[in-house]
Amino acid sequence: MTDGPSEPSAHDVAATATAPVRAALDPVDQFRVQHYGLLAVLMAREPSAETLALVAGLSGDATPLGRSHAAMAEAARRADPARLEREYFDLFIGVGRGELVPYGSYYLTGFLREKPLARLRQDLARLGIERSPSLVELEDHVGVLCETMAGLIDGRFEAPEGAARDFFARHMQPWMGRFFADLETARSADFYRCVGRVGRSFMTIETESQALVA
């Protein structure tokens, strides 16, 4: 996979202390950070023309994830940024609510601001990660969680060994694959159908990898 979009995420979660400089990531963790960062950017807002150009440069291979990369790259090449703004609105914002509600608490309980969000906030506090004043979304938004995972893996957030694995198991694995599967089949989705496919394929890889080291 080529480098994901470097556009900063709107969902900025700031650490209470500056993360230490760590050794260069191994290729597997680089791969994971790139995917989490890409999903964070695409779920934070409708993609800009710059982001679309970067996504259009993704290359694929014969694996399920590789094929999803190729499909998303093709969708990015033919996408109209103005139409994407409407697509994003219909999917995630809507009048009253969007077709999908991209929050962990909603997926797990059917309501926002329920116990899953409270547990997430407790774990973020335990890790020394506090909510940025500029953060608009709740912390269990899919984009915020992907950005947080990227930070736990690449060392932006100082955390003990195994923190990223535990964070994924507690706050992402129980629902995020289902969310991306729903996005893949959402009636309002065009470009975002391909985002759902990438997200679902990547979550499958992450879940299987976590099982191997459990």
Disulfide bonds with the S-S distance in Angstrom:
none
